[in-house]
Amino acid sequence: MNTEDVEPDAAPESPTAAEAARPASRRRWRRRTVVIVGAVGALAIVCGAGGIATSGHLVAADGGTSSSGSAFGPAATTPRSTASRASSLSALSATDAQQVGVVTITTVLGYQEAEAAGTGIVLSSSGEIVTNNHVVDGATSISVTVVSTGAVYTADVVGTDPTDDIAVLRLEGASGLKTATLDTDADAAVADAVTAVGNAGGTGELTRASGAITALDQTITASDEDSSNAETLTGLIQTDADVQAGDSGGPLYDAEGEVIGIDTAASSGGSETEGFAIPIGKALAVASLIEAGGETSGITIGYPAFLGVETSASSGEAGIDSASIGSAGGAAVIGVVAGTPAAGIGLVAGDTITAIDGTAVPSAAALSTALGDHAAGDTVTLSWTDAAGTTHDSPVTLAQGPAN
């Protein structure tokens, strides 16, 4: 992954909604870029010196993959603007009313040896929380603080939808919580006054930033710095409020103090501030699907099952002679996470996974799809070929993976 410094002084250009975005916790922000504003915190290498190629994937049995940029990337640097609002003498704390029904979220990214932080909104008195998917992506444990009371809870993942960047959490043992006041009328208009509230900089304190709606129904693309793993978010509210890293999942309030959106993305440079929020009506529609347990191609219920290999679509990238794989292809392993089921059965970088339960796996994508039919605790028979061309078969019990 590229960790270039900020570009030298040139005539600054304002970012547009069409420009690429990327997770704030995983990349150094560069100018003229729209970024996903989310979990802030250090991200450490866990694969050893030299890292692992950024085109690989850490395979979870969820029908999808998480990029190696998130699981095996270089140490993240705090964006220039991350702490500007949270630490500024002019920073404004959220009002008592703005804190009601809002939580701060801290996640442990166990496979990344890191922690991260974001914000969430209370949907029910029993502890259902809606936030951005990228706030909890990669989390192996989640702690939530109800800001208005200071109560701290352990949270479980009800489900995630990376496509719409929505996740629903449930607080263990919670009851009697005050919920946020939501405006689902979809009557927001350009020039309306708004206030973004969130855990800017991951300080654990809610701050606020005022502004106005500058556009509606906006589309942005979220991707890694190399333009891989792109996801398009549509129908967003655009604002000039100073939305920052750590605000993700937090409320965008209208002038009446009702939540009209979920802070999700922001520009990282240029002469003007541009923030983006998912309309609350759209967020609630996705949350309802998740709470109904309707696992679809876009929604994962609970935590996915986990194998623990990083794969590549290209066998050459893993140093594997393609002739040794054969015409059937396979999923080339370019990394194995210590302590995972894959490591337990002896898989190593340079192996090629060829089948699951006797069904051929012609590619990394096929491996992920095949694993997506299974849950944590399921035992499957994995077949693979090592770098010397020797074939192996072994049963393996899939673990509970990190949130995605």
C-alpha positions, -999 to +999 in steps of 0.1 A: +000+000+000+011+035-008+020+056+022+032+087+003+032+120+021+008+148+013+014+162-022+036+193-024+019+227-025+001+231-058-030+250-067-055+232-044-086+218-059-118+211-041-127+174-040-159+163-057-184+135-048-171+114-076-136+112-064-123+081-047-127+074-010-109+051+014-110+041+050-095+068+072-081+043+097-061+025+070-045+050+048-028+084+050-051+110+036-040+128+005-053+159-011-083+161-033-096+128-020-130+118-006-124+093+023-145+070+044-144+087+078-143+060+103-124+039+128-094+058+139-063+041+154-030+024+147-029-006+123+001-028+128+018-054+105+011-089+117+027-108+088+064-100+095+089-079+077+081-070+041+043-073+044+020-091+020+010-081-014-019-057-013-038-076-040-043-106-017-074-113+004-080-126+038-107-153+033-137-153+056-165-177+050-190-150+043-191-150+005-168-121+004-133-110+013-116-084+032-086-067+015-051-074+027-048-037+031-070-040+062-055-071+077-019-068+066-013-032+058+015-009+071+011+011+102-016+038+096-008+074+102-032+097+118-047+120+091-037+157+093-072+167+100-083+139+123-075+156+156-081+192+144-116+195+158-112+172+187-081+189+201-088+224+190-094+251+217-124+261+196-139+227+195-175+226+207-187+197+228-220+182+218-249+195+238-267+174+263-296+169+239-272+159+211-257+132+233-289+114+240-291+082+220-255+084+208-227+060+217-189+059+212-175+026+198-141+011+205-131-020+186-102-045+190-089-057+157-074-089+170-059-102+137-044-068+131-030-061+166-048-028+167-077-008+182-101+016+164-130+039+173-162+054+159-197+064+168-232+049+168-269+057+172-292+039+197-323+025+179-340+007+208-342+008+246-328-028+246-296-018+230-298-021+192-272+003+177-268+014+141-234+025+128-213+023+097-200-011+086-165+003+083-165+013+119-166-024+130-149-040+099-122-064+112-134-062+148-129-092+170-144-075+201-165-043+205-170-020+234-197+006+234-201+036+258-235+053+261-223+089+263-253+104+282-248+079+311-213+067+308-224+031+309-201+007+291-213-024+273-199-053+253-215-053+219-223-082+195-226-079+158-262-085+147-253-081+110-233-061+085-239-047+050-206-035+035-224-025+002-245+001+020-219+006+048-244-002+076-239-024+106-262-032+135-249-041+170-266-053+201-254-044+236-252-072+261-275-068+291-287-033+281-322-021+290-340+012+294-317+031+271-328+064+256-331+064+219-321+091+194-349+112+179-351+103+142-365+123+113-376+098+086-397+123+065-369+126+039-377+163+036-341+176+039-333+204+015-302+222+002-292+251+025-309+235+055-288+239+087-272+207+100-249+197+128-225+167+126-218+150+160-193+123+167-162+108+183-138+130+163-103+117+166-114+087+187-111+107+220-143+093+235-158+127+238-186+139+214-180+171+196-201+190+171-196+208+139-222+230+123-229+236+086-255+233+059-266+208+033-249+216+001-263+188-021-286+157-020-286+123-036-248+123-040-227+093-051-191+086-040-167+057-045-148+043-016-116+024-024-081+017-013-054+041-024-045+018-053-082+020-064-088-016-055-118-029-034-140+000-046-175+004-032-200+029-044-223+047-019-253+064-033-281+087-022-259+106+002-265+139+019-236+163+013-227+190+038-200+215+046-200+206+082-165+195+094-170+157+095-139+140+106-124+105+113-141+089+142-174+107+135-185+077+113-218+062+125-227+094+143-258+116+138-262+144+114-289+166+131-313+190+115-322+224+130-349+207+151-324+184+167-336+153+148-313+128+131-315+130+093-284+111+085-254+090+096-220+107+092-201+084+068-175+102+047-156+134+042-131+151+020-095+152+031-081+182+014-089+212-008-102+246+001-137+235+011-151+210+035-173+183+021-190+157+044-214+129+034-241+112+054-264+082+047-300+094+049-315+079+081-344+064+062-321+044+040-300+033+070-331+022+089-343+002+059-310-017+058-310-021+096-345-037+094-333-063+069-304-071+091-325-074+123-350-097+104-321-121+098-323-120+061-289-130+049-284-120+013-255-115-010-250-081+006-258-088+042-239-111+067-258-120+099-235-122+129-198-129+126-187-148+095-169-182+096-131-178+092-104-199+076-075-175+080-056-176+047-047-147+024-052-156-012-044-142-045-062-143-078-027-148-094-007-179-086+024-161-098+021-135-071+025-163-045+056-176-062+037-207-075+045-223-108+012-222-126+020-255-143+020-272-110-016-262-103-031-277-135-059-266-157-084-266-128-067-236-112-071-230-075-068-203-048-031-194-043-022-188-007+001-159-001-003-156+037-016-176+067-027-159+099-011-175+130-036-192+154-063-197+127-077-230+114-056-227+082-024-225+103-036-255+124-037-278+094-004-267+081-013-244+052+016-221+043+023-194+018+029-210-016+002-236-012-028-237-035-063-246-023-080-267-049-112-281-033-136-280-004-156-311+004-145-326-029-159-297-050-132-280-071-122-244-062-109-228-094-101-194-079-098-173-048-133-159-055-147-194-057-130-203-024-147-174-007-181-183-023-178-219-012-169-210+024-198-185+024-222-215+026-208-224+060-209-210+095-184-208+123-180-243+139-186-261+106-160-287+096-151-290+060-125-311+041-099-289+025-077-301-004-046-283-015-013-287-034+020-275-019+048-258-037+064-291-045+033-304-062+022-328-034-015-330-027-030-329+007-065-333+023-075-324+058-106-317+078-107-282+093-132-266+116-139-230+107-135-204+134-155-172+141-140-145+121-138-108+126-167-086+117-169-075+081 
